[in-house]
Amino acid sequence: MRLKDKVLLVTGGGSGIGAATCIAYANEGARVAVVNRTLSKAEAVVQTIHENGGTAIAIQADVAQSADVQRMITITIEQFERIDGVYNNAGISPSGRVTDITEAEWDECLNIDLKAIFLCAKFVIPHMQAQGGGVILNTAGTFGIRAAKNKAAYSTAKAGAINLTRSIALDYAEDNIRCNAICPGFVVTPLTEGFDTAGRDEFLDQYQPLRGLIQADEVAEMAVYLASDAAKMVTGQAFVIDGGQQAGLFVG
Ligand SMILES: NC(=O)c1ccc[n+]([C@@H]2O[C@H](COP(=O)([O-])OP(=O)(O)OC[C@H]3O[C@@H](n4cnc5c(N)ncnc54)[C@H](O)[C@@H]3O)[C@@H](O)[C@H]2O)c1
């Protein structure tokens, strides 16, 4: 029970990495606020947690909307009386070069994958300061470390997420607030389901030294550690889980 009695909120908790993390958090004794834009997905994860004997609530919110972000934090504190951690994990992964995408598509990606972290931090930090500390986690990605072709908005947003992580870590360490990012490589989730299998395998053969597909619950395990007191001296870092992709430029 590495997270016993902690209150943790996870955005994008209705699917993929977020859902696996909500379930792992609850299994480790946390009370979990499962936030998703589509409520039914959050409710399904809450049901699984309840069936496992855990405690969780579902909250509908669009993390790109300031009012929704404030509301999800308020509801969590009303329900559980505190908030020990937030995991900004909701994200979209649009493709396109700068000449291909519209301004609206750029704004949508930057708002969900980057601005949402700013909004959540802005509104949760005062509560954490009043409580004596807290944890903020963000899902960035390896494309935030090195850009990928045809992913201009996504690569930019994820790079911003990594440096925003460092900024928050520096600015609020004195309040005992830790902030870290997780940078997954290619993880099997609904987000990547649409990728054609041959293209995926070719990519992984070329760029991922460890064979095999990364599973969402393997990312969740890292999110458990970073939210736990075992990581109390860990802040301002971007943790890569990518089967070794970032270890070298030419793998294959
Ligand atoms: N799957 C991968 O290979 C991979 C790799 C690197 C980074 N990531 C990142 O991991 C995070 C989770 O991705 P996933 O693969 O689990 O995807 P997913 O599509 O399975 O889950 C993302 C969830 O976020 C929710 N969401 C999207 N926009 C939202 C919004 N505005 N407000 C609230 N909820 C919203 C979706 O409804 C969905 O439930 C994302 O930030 C993604 O960019 C994923």
The ligand as a Tripos MOL2 file, in Angstrom:
@<TRIPOS>MOLECULE
LIG
   44    48     1     0     0
SMALL
NO_CHARGES

@<TRIPOS>ATOM
      1 N1          0.2650    5.8230  -26.1170 N.am      1 LIG1
      2 C1          1.4750    6.2630  -26.3810 C.2       1 LIG1
      3 O1          2.2340    5.6430  -27.1200 O.2       1 LIG1
      4 C2          1.9440    7.5660  -25.7820 C.ar      1 LIG1
      5 C3          3.2930    7.9200  -25.9660 C.ar      1 LIG1
      6 C4          3.7580    9.1020  -25.4080 C.ar      1 LIG1
      7 C5          2.9030    9.9240  -24.7060 C.ar      1 LIG1
      8 N2          1.5950    9.5640  -24.5670 N.ar      1 LIG1
      9 C6          0.7490   10.4740  -23.8140 C.3       1 LIG1
     10 O2          0.1340    9.7650  -22.7740 O.3       1 LIG1
     11 C7         -1.1040   10.4030  -22.4310 C.3       1 LIG1
     12 C8         -2.2030    9.3690  -22.3870 C.3       1 LIG1
     13 O3         -2.2890    8.7870  -23.6610 O.3       1 LIG1
     14 P1         -2.9500    7.3730  -23.9390 P.3       1 LIG1
     15 O4         -2.0810    6.6930  -24.9090 O.co2     1 LIG1
     16 O5         -3.3190    6.7090  -22.6660 O.co2     1 LIG1
     17 O6         -4.2300    7.8880  -24.7470 O.3       1 LIG1
     18 P2         -5.8030    7.5490  -24.6740 P.3       1 LIG1
     19 O7         -6.3780    8.1880  -25.8760 O.co2     1 LIG1
     20 O8         -6.0010    6.1040  -24.4370 O.co2     1 LIG1
     21 O9         -6.2460    8.3240  -23.3720 O.3       1 LIG1
     22 C9         -6.2870    9.7230  -23.3220 C.3       1 LIG1
     23 C10        -7.5130   10.1370  -22.5310 C.3       1 LIG1
     24 O10        -7.5140   11.5620  -22.4100 O.3       1 LIG1
     25 C11        -8.8450   12.0080  -22.6030 C.3       1 LIG1
     26 N3         -8.8410   13.3860  -23.0660 N.ar      1 LIG1
     27 C12        -8.4030   13.8710  -24.2570 C.ar      1 LIG1
     28 N4         -8.5840   15.1920  -24.3040 N.ar      1 LIG1
     29 C13        -9.1380   15.5520  -23.1320 C.ar      1 LIG1
     30 C14        -9.5490   16.7840  -22.5830 C.ar      1 LIG1
     31 N5         -9.4510   17.9390  -23.2810 N.pl3     1 LIG1
     32 N6        -10.0570   16.8100  -21.3200 N.ar      1 LIG1
     33 C15       -10.1670   15.6670  -20.6120 C.ar      1 LIG1
     34 N7         -9.8180   14.4530  -21.0880 N.ar      1 LIG1
     35 C16        -9.3000   14.4050  -22.3350 C.ar      1 LIG1
     36 C17        -9.4220   11.0740  -23.6510 C.3       1 LIG1
     37 O11       -10.8330   11.0800  -23.6150 O.3       1 LIG1
     38 C18        -8.8290    9.7470  -23.2160 C.3       1 LIG1
     39 O12        -9.6700    9.1130  -22.2800 O.3       1 LIG1
     40 C19        -1.3070   11.5010  -23.4670 C.3       1 LIG1
     41 O13        -0.8840   12.7350  -22.9090 O.3       1 LIG1
     42 C20        -0.3940   11.0850  -24.5940 C.3       1 LIG1
     43 O14         0.0470   12.1670  -25.3770 O.3       1 LIG1
     44 C21         1.0940    8.3960  -25.0810 C.ar      1 LIG1
@<TRIPOS>BOND
     1     1     2 1
     2     2     3 2
     3     2     4 1
     4     4     5 ar
     5     4    44 ar
     6     5     6 ar
     7     6     7 ar
     8     7     8 ar
     9     8     9 1
    10     8    44 ar
    11     9    10 1
    12     9    42 1
    13    10    11 1
    14    11    12 1
    15    11    40 1
    16    12    13 1
    17    13    14 1
    18    14    15 2
    19    14    16 1
    20    14    17 1
    21    17    18 1
    22    18    19 2
    23    18    20 1
    24    18    21 1
    25    21    22 1
    26    22    23 1
    27    23    24 1
    28    23    38 1
    29    24    25 1
    30    25    26 1
    31    25    36 1
    32    26    27 ar
    33    26    35 ar
    34    27    28 ar
    35    28    29 ar
    36    29    30 ar
    37    29    35 ar
    38    30    31 1
    39    30    32 ar
    40    32    33 ar
    41    33    34 ar
    42    34    35 ar
    43    36    37 1
    44    36    38 1
    45    38    39 1
    46    40    41 1
    47    40    42 1
    48    42    43 1
@<TRIPOS>SUBSTRUCTURE
     1 LIG1         1 GROUP 0 **** ****
